[in-house]
Amino acid sequence: MNTVATDNLKVLTPDGYQSVGGIRKLKKQVFLLKTNKDKIEATFDHPFVVNKKTVLLKELKVGDIIEHKTGPVTVTDIIPLKKNKWVYDLLNVANTNSYYANNIHVHNCFRAAGENLFDKDQLDELTANAPEPVFEDDDRNFKIYKDHMDGHFYSIGVDVGEGIGRANSVIQVVDVTDLTNIEQVATYANNKLDPYNFTGKLVEIAGQWGNPPLLVERNNCGAQVVDALVNTHQYPNIVKYTPSMGSFTDKVEKDNRLGVYSHTNSKFNSMANFRYWMNVLRCVKIYDKQTIEEFKTYIRQDNGVWKKQSDKYLDDRVEALIWSMFILDPKVVEQFYEVTQQDANGKPLKMLPNNWDPFVVSFPKPSEIYNRSGNSLDNFTPKNPVLMPGQMNKSAFNDPQLRALETGPMEKQAELNELFAQGWRLPHGSPAAGMVDNRFRFPSNNPYQRP
């Protein structure tokens, strides 16, 4: 993809000729859209103007009405062309961000400085459709919108603050099982927990959604969280990412630095990835009203960077959500998933966990855990208990017999037999896995094991 600056170039718009900020050139699959007056070649994600709203080409169908320089026209055919072609998009058309191409009214693909990520109508729709959480803790920090579901797998994005009452440390949990229907299922935000104690909460919440891949910035305070995840909690699934890395096989394996290196390029890549799923495919459901509110003041700056409008606003929930979706970037996804099908743009369409086992639920649903026992897992015994590392399930280790599973092998086989009969099992990645026999591991016929 190349972007070229322009001088003195103007284009016809509904408001007359307007200047153009630049031209973006890229090679993509093209469709021929015919109307009863004119025709145009465009990519499936190019936005057209319909009743002053933007509608993507992929959402149009024969018989729809779109805007033409002379008035409304009817779509008569949409034909996919076999070969990828070079296409050109005008950037930052002054005053309007829309223009006429072959006399048909189309919209910019990129937004101008000062604009929101979403149109006002889209923000209003998100707000109107946002449900109430199925669980909310007493401090309103932790909200669950959908419980863990067997057969589903998740991603968690993290934005870390200092814990001094200013910026929040945020956890965003998204369900990425069906990539045509990605859902925000839980969120946690707290501006008073220091990074070390925040890590304990992160491990606790991650365990309830199957210890999914975590995307944590390793800059600044995030480095403390990554360190605690590795050395204190032995968390098994942490994404590695630097902007310059190639595919997982040729570079990531050689880089021992866990976490996401936050850099201008990685911010740009994460935003491009998020906008693809959110703005182009429109397959992401955001349920948390506070996250939606932050999006209203999350704007594109003059230098092209997206961030909060000013220091009086917050953008921590937005940043964590964007990181949670970054698991779907082609350079990241293959660390934890086998992509079994790609879309026309090389993005994952279907995928399966690769060499890691999502949690097979033995806990009750996360909302049930908290509703039964207050706001923590203390004094709670699972119906079908699971041994977990670290402090996430510390109540389980109040029993000296069970604690021995972490510290050394049991002397008597009878005690192991008794624990097995009581339903104790070990999830993938548990530090106790090498201390007991194979029957304590989840069965080989779990729904994620490929034939």
C-alpha positions in Angstrom: 0.0 0.0 0.0 1.3 3.4 -1.0 0.1 6.9 0.0 1.0 9.9 -2.1 0.6 13.5 -1.0 -1.2 15.8 -3.5 -0.8 19.5 -4.3 -3.6 21.5 -5.9 -5.7 18.5 -6.7 -9.4 18.9 -6.4 -12.3 16.6 -6.8 -16.0 17.2 -7.5 -18.2 16.7 -4.4 -21.9 17.6 -3.6 -20.5 20.9 -2.3 -18.4 21.7 -5.4 -14.8 21.1 -6.1 -12.8 20.4 -2.9 -9.1 19.8 -2.2 -7.7 16.3 -1.6 -5.2 15.4 1.1 -3.7 12.4 -0.6 -4.2 9.3 -2.7 -3.9 5.8 -1.4 -2.9 3.1 -3.9 -3.3 -0.6 -3.1 -4.0 -3.9 -4.9 -7.1 -5.7 -3.9 -10.0 -7.8 -5.4 -12.4 -5.5 -7.3 -16.1 -5.7 -8.0 -17.9 -4.1 -10.9 -21.0 -2.3 -9.6 -23.6 -1.4 -12.3 -26.5 1.0 -12.0 -29.2 2.1 -14.4 -27.0 5.1 -15.4 -23.3 4.4 -14.7 -20.9 1.7 -13.5 -17.9 1.8 -11.2 -15.2 -0.7 -10.1 -14.5 -0.7 -6.3 -13.3 -3.0 -3.5 -15.9 -4.9 -1.4 -15.2 -2.6 1.6 -15.4 0.7 -0.2 -18.2 3.0 1.3 -21.0 4.4 -0.8 -23.4 7.2 0.2 -27.0 6.2 0.7 -29.4 8.7 2.3 -26.4 10.6 3.8 -25.2 7.4 5.4 -22.2 5.2 4.4 -23.0 1.7 3.2 -20.2 -0.7 2.1 -20.2 -2.3 -1.3 -20.4 -5.7 0.3 -23.7 -4.7 2.0 -25.3 -3.6 -1.3 -27.6 -5.8 -3.3 -29.4 -5.6 -6.7 -32.3 -3.2 -6.4 -30.8 -0.9 -3.7 -30.8 2.8 -4.3 -27.5 4.7 -4.1 -26.7 8.4 -4.7 -25.7 9.7 -8.2 -24.7 13.2 -9.3 -28.1 13.4 -11.0 -30.1 11.9 -8.2 -31.0 8.4 -6.9 -30.0 5.4 -9.1 -30.7 1.7 -8.8 -28.1 -1.0 -8.5 -28.6 -3.5 -11.4 -25.6 -5.8 -10.9 -22.6 -6.5 -8.8 -19.9 -8.7 -10.4 -16.7 -9.9 -8.7 -13.7 -9.6 -11.1 -11.3 -12.5 -11.1 -7.9 -10.7 -10.9 -6.8 -8.3 -8.2 -6.3 -4.8 -9.5 -4.7 -1.5 -8.5 -7.2 0.8 -6.9 -7.0 4.4 -5.7 -8.8 6.0 -2.8 -8.8 9.8 -2.2 -7.9 10.7 1.3 -9.2 13.6 3.5 -11.4 15.4 0.9 -11.9 18.8 2.4 -15.1 19.7 4.2 -17.1 16.6 3.2 -14.9 13.4 3.0 -17.1 12.2 0.1 -16.9 12.8 -3.6 -18.2 11.7 -7.0 -16.4 8.8 -8.7 -17.8 8.0 -12.2 -20.7 10.2 -11.1 -21.5 7.9 -8.2 -21.4 9.4 -4.6 -18.7 7.5 -2.6 -17.0 8.2 0.8 -13.4 8.3 1.9 -12.0 5.0 3.3 -9.8 7.0 5.8 -11.0 9.6 8.2 -9.7 13.2 8.6 -7.9 14.6 11.7 -10.4 15.3 14.5 -12.9 12.7 13.4 -14.2 9.9 15.5 -13.6 6.3 14.7 -17.4 5.8 14.3 -20.1 7.9 12.7 -22.5 9.5 15.1 -25.3 7.2 13.9 -23.2 4.2 14.6 -22.3 5.4 18.1 -26.0 6.1 18.8 -26.9 2.6 17.6 -24.2 1.0 19.8 -25.5 3.0 22.9 -29.1 2.2 22.2 -28.4 -1.6 21.8 -26.0 -1.9 24.8 -27.4 -4.4 27.3 -27.1 -4.3 31.0 -24.4 -6.7 32.4 -25.5 -10.1 33.7 -23.1 -9.4 36.6 -21.6 -6.3 38.1 -19.4 -6.2 41.2 -20.1 -3.9 44.1 -17.5 -1.4 43.0 -18.8 -1.5 39.4 -15.3 -2.4 38.2 -16.0 -5.8 36.8 -18.9 -6.4 34.4 -19.9 -9.6 32.7 -22.1 -9.4 29.6 -21.9 -13.1 28.6 -20.6 -16.0 30.5 -18.0 -18.5 29.3 -19.5 -21.0 27.0 -18.2 -24.5 26.4 -16.7 -24.9 22.9 -15.8 -21.1 22.7 -12.4 -19.5 22.8 -11.5 -15.9 23.8 -8.9 -13.2 23.6 -8.0 -10.7 26.4 -6.6 -7.2 25.7 -5.0 -5.3 28.6 -4.1 -1.6 29.1 -2.1 -1.0 32.3 -2.2 2.2 34.5 -0.1 3.1 37.5 -2.9 2.6 40.0 -2.7 6.1 41.5 -6.2 7.2 40.8 -5.8 8.5 37.3 -5.8 6.2 34.2 -7.5 2.8 34.6 -5.9 -0.6 34.3 -8.3 -2.4 32.0 -9.1 -5.9 31.0 -11.3 -6.6 27.9 -12.5 -10.1 27.2 -13.8 -10.8 23.6 -15.2 -14.0 22.2 -13.4 -14.8 18.9 -14.9 -18.2 18.2 -17.1 -17.0 15.4 -15.3 -14.4 13.3 -18.5 -13.2 11.8 -19.9 -12.4 15.2 -17.2 -11.2 17.6 -18.5 -10.2 21.1 -17.2 -8.2 24.0 -18.2 -10.5 26.9 -16.6 -8.9 30.0 -14.6 -5.8 31.1 -12.7 -4.8 34.2 -11.4 -1.3 35.0 -9.7 0.0 38.1 -7.5 3.0 38.7 -6.3 2.2 42.2 -4.7 -1.3 41.8 -0.9 -1.2 41.3 0.4 -3.2 38.4 1.5 -6.2 40.6 -1.9 -6.6 42.3 -3.7 -5.9 39.0 -1.9 -8.9 37.6 -3.5 -11.1 40.2 -6.9 -9.9 39.2 -6.0 -10.4 35.5 -5.0 -14.0 36.1 -8.2 -14.6 38.1 -10.4 -13.3 35.3 -8.4 -15.0 32.6 -8.9 -18.3 34.3 -12.6 -18.0 34.1 -12.4 -17.7 30.3 -10.0 -20.5 29.8 -6.6 -18.9 30.1 -6.8 -17.3 26.6 -4.0 -15.4 24.9 -3.2 -12.1 26.7 -2.2 -9.0 24.7 -0.3 -6.8 27.2 1.9 -3.8 26.3 5.3 -4.5 27.7 6.2 -0.7 27.8 6.2 1.2 31.1 3.8 -0.3 33.7 2.9 -3.1 31.4 6.4 -4.5 31.8 5.7 -5.1 35.5 2.5 -7.0 34.6 4.3 -9.2 32.0 7.0 -9.9 34.5 4.5 -11.0 37.2 2.5 -13.1 34.7 5.6 -15.0 33.9 7.5 -15.3 37.2 4.8 -15.2 39.8 1.8 -16.8 38.0 3.5 -18.9 35.3 0.7 -17.8 32.9 1.0 -20.0 29.8 -0.4 -17.8 26.9 1.2 -14.4 26.4 1.3 -12.8 22.9 4.7 -11.7 21.6 4.7 -8.8 19.1 7.1 -6.2 17.8 6.2 -4.1 14.7 9.2 -5.3 12.7 8.7 -9.1 13.2 7.9 -11.4 10.4 5.8 -14.5 10.6 5.7 -16.5 13.8 7.9 -19.2 12.4 10.8 -17.1 11.1 11.2 -14.5 13.9 8.9 -14.7 16.9 10.4 -18.0 18.1 13.8 -16.3 18.3 12.4 -13.3 20.3 12.1 -14.2 24.0 10.4 -10.9 24.9 6.8 -11.6 25.8 4.1 -8.9 25.5 3.3 -6.3 22.9 5.9 -3.6 22.2 3.9 -0.4 21.9 5.3 1.7 19.2 3.9 4.1 16.6 3.9 1.3 14.0 2.3 -1.2 16.4 -0.4 1.3 17.3 -1.0 1.9 13.6 -1.2 -1.8 12.9 -3.5 -2.5 15.8 -5.9 0.3 14.7 -5.9 -0.8 11.1 -6.7 -4.3 12.3 -9.5 -3.1 14.6 -11.1 -0.9 11.9 -11.1 -3.8 9.5 -13.3 -5.9 11.8 -15.3 -3.0 13.3 -15.8 -0.6 10.4 -15.4 -2.7 7.3 -16.9 -6.1 8.3 -19.0 -4.6 11.1 -18.9 -8.0 12.9 -17.9 -6.8 16.4 -20.5 -6.3 19.1 -19.6 -3.8 21.9 -21.8 -4.1 24.9 -20.1 -2.0 27.6 -21.6 1.6 27.7 -18.4 3.0 29.3 -16.3 1.7 26.4 -18.8 3.2 24.0 -18.5 6.6 25.8 -14.8 6.5 25.5 -15.1 5.9 21.7 -17.0 9.2 21.5 -13.9 11.2 22.5 -11.3 8.9 20.8 -10.2 10.8 17.7 -7.6 10.9 15.0 -4.9 13.4 15.8 -3.1 15.7 13.2 -0.2 13.3 13.1 -2.5 10.3 12.3 -2.3 8.8 15.7 -5.6 7.8 17.4 -6.0 8.7 21.1 -8.3 10.5 23.5 -9.3 14.0 22.6 -7.7 15.6 25.6 -6.4 14.7 29.1 -9.8 15.3 30.6 -11.0 12.1 28.9 -10.1 8.4 29.2 -9.2 6.0 26.5 -8.0 3.0 28.5 -11.1 0.8 27.7 -10.8 1.6 24.0 -7.0 0.8 23.9 -7.6 -2.6 25.7 -10.4 -3.5 23.3 -8.2 -2.7 20.3 -5.4 -4.9 21.7 -7.9 -7.7 22.4 -8.8 -7.7 18.7 -5.1 -7.7 17.6 -5.0 -11.4 18.2 -6.6 -11.6 14.7 -3.6 -9.8 13.0 -2.0 -12.2 10.5 1.4 -11.9 12.2 -0.1 -12.6 15.7 -2.9 -15.1 15.2 -0.6 -18.0 14.2 1.1 -17.9 17.6 -2.0 -19.5 19.1 -4.3 -20.5 16.3 -4.2 -22.6 13.1 -6.1 -20.5 10.5 -8.1 -23.0 8.5 -9.7 -20.5 6.2 -8.9 -16.9 5.1 -11.1 -14.2 3.6 -10.3 -12.4 0.4 -7.9 -10.0 2.2 -5.8 -12.6 3.9 -7.5 -12.2 7.3 -8.6 -15.2 9.3 -12.1 -16.4 8.7 -12.0 -19.7 10.6 -9.4 -20.9 13.1 -8.7 -23.5 15.7 -6.5 -23.4 18.8 -2.9 -24.4 17.9 -1.0 -26.5 20.5 -2.9 -25.1 23.5 -6.1 -26.3 25.1 -8.9 -23.7 25.9 -10.4 -24.3 29.3 -12.9 -27.1 29.4 -15.3 -25.6 32.0 -15.4 -27.3 35.3 -16.2 -24.0 37.2 -19.7 -22.7 37.3 -20.2 -19.7 35.0 -18.1 -16.7 36.0 -21.2 -14.7 37.0 -22.4 -17.5 39.2 -19.1 -17.7 41.0 -19.3 -14.0 42.1 -23.0 -14.0 42.7 -22.6 -16.9 45.1 -19.5 -15.8 47.0 -19.4 -12.0 46.8 -16.7 -10.4 44.8 -13.9 -13.0 45.0 -13.3 -16.7 44.8 -12.4 -17.1 48.5 -14.5 -19.6 50.4 -15.9 -21.0 47.2 -15.6 -24.7 46.3 -16.4 -25.5 42.6 -19.0 -28.2 41.9 -16.4 -30.0 39.8 -13.2 -28.5 41.1 -10.1 -27.7 39.0 -6.5 -27.3 40.2 -5.2 -23.9 39.0 -1.9 -22.2 39.5 -1.2 -19.0 41.5 -3.8 -17.1 43.5 -6.7 -17.5 41.1 -8.1 -20.5 43.0 -6.3 -20.0 46.3 -9.2 -21.4 48.3 -8.6 -24.8 46.7 -5.1 -24.9 48.2 -6.2 -24.3 51.8 -6.3 -28.1 52.1 -2.7 -29.3 52.7 -3.3 -32.4 50.7 -4.2 -30.4 47.6 -1.4 -27.9 48.2 1.0 -30.8 48.0 0.2 -31.2 44.3 2.0 -27.9 43.7 5.0 -28.6 45.9 5.7 -32.3 45.3 4.3 -35.8 44.4 2.0 -37.5 46.9 3.3 -40.4 48.8 0.3 -42.5 48.7 -1.5 -43.7 45.6 -4.7 -44.0 47.6 -4.7 -40.2 48.1 -4.4 -39.6 44.4 -7.3 -42.1 43.7 -9.4 -40.2 46.2 -8.7 -36.8 44.6 -9.5 -38.2 41.2 -12.8 -39.7 42.4 -13.7 -36.2 43.8 -13.4 -34.7 40.3 -10.1 -32.9 40.5 -8.5 -32.2 37.1 -5.6 -30.2 35.7 -6.0 -27.7 32.9 -3.3 -27.3 30.2 -0.3 -25.3 31.5 -0.7 -26.1 35.2 2.6 -26.3 37.0 1.3 -29.4 38.8 0.9 -31.3 35.5 4.2 -33.1 35.9 3.4 -34.2 39.5 0.4 -36.5 38.9 -0.5 -39.2 36.4 -2.2 -38.7 33.0 -5.7 -39.3 34.2 -5.8 -35.9 35.9 -5.4 -34.2 32.5 -8.5 -33.3 30.5 -9.6 -36.1 28.2 -8.1 -36.4 24.7 -11.5 -36.1 23.1 -12.0 -32.5 24.1 -13.7 -30.4 21.4 -10.5 -28.5 20.5 -8.2 -31.4 19.7 -7.9 -31.8 15.9 -7.9 -35.3 14.4 
